[in-house]
Structures are given as C-alpha cells and as structure tokens.
C-alpha cells in the first residue's frame, strides 16, 4: 500500500520536534541540510523512530552537504540496530558493502538523464532484500515509460521537474511511496507538492 512521506530539510536539530505534528505515514529527516550532520545523535529519535526515514543524501544525488563516508556508514549501522528506516543510495552501498540495506530503502537518482531499463535493472540487481527500491528520474524524453515499467516491478518511483500531480498518478499506478513537502519553499527535490494538498487529492480519489 502506498505510503505518504513528508520530506523535511533538517537545518537545525530542533526541526525534528516537528515530526509528531505532521500527519503522514513517514517523515523523511534530510540530515544533509544540517551545518554539522555529525551532531545528530540517533538517541533523539527514539520516541519517534517508527515515524521517520533517515536520509543523508550525497550531493551527487541531490544532497546539500558532503559528509564523511565513515561517519555515514557508522550512522546507518546504528540505525539498523535500532530498527530505524533509512534511505541509502545504491552507489554508496556499492562502495560500502559493510552497510546493511535489508528492509531499508535503496535509491538511485538521475538528475540529468533518463537511464535505460537495462541500466536500472543492473544497478538494483543485488539489492532485492530492500524494503523498497526507489528510482527518481528527471522529466526528459522516455521518463514516463521508464517509471511506469518499474512501478509494475514494485518500485517507488519519482519524476523530478514535471508537474507535481504526476507523483500522485504514479502512486495510483502502484508506486510504493509518494514524497511530498511540508510547505512551499521547503521542497527537497523538484516535483514535490505540499503534503496537505496531496492528502486532499488522495482523499477525493478514495485512497486515504
């Protein structure tokens, strides 16, 4: 069943206190927005660990701040032991085979081109134990066909830079996750719609 995710750019650790006020299935905490991501201590999410997705996005895949890879790997291992859901890039996992990905979100982002079906299949072939494989692609020639194909394969798919309503369309087609923004100006990727508007549309369609 499709899950509604609010992507929250964490610019200050105090922002995490917003999580209980947000009516969604998950809140993605984008730690790469922090001035010092390494200041994040997993213990502060103990009470909300079932509501959050922790993401430290690499700048090559839309992240804001480059972080030490050893620290990032260590954080994900701690979160794994806590049973916290996180989103980790395929490219990072291929470099850091010590990072567990089972029952987590494994993602790949293409901001400047549309890959082939074969390329995407090759990228994700070793990560079938993930909770969800997530594919985000820029809205260029062929992106709809590509995303529709992987929606049928059980992926969470995200068009970037297209009409935000398309994310709802792919959710209706079967995309596992729909990423939204908390408010205007707080989008963490192109194509995110305000989560309250998304909930309203889904409710009209009988999907919430």
Order of alpha helices (4+ residues) and beta strands (2+ residues): beta-beta-beta-alpha-beta-alpha-beta-alpha-beta-alpha-beta-alpha-beta-alpha
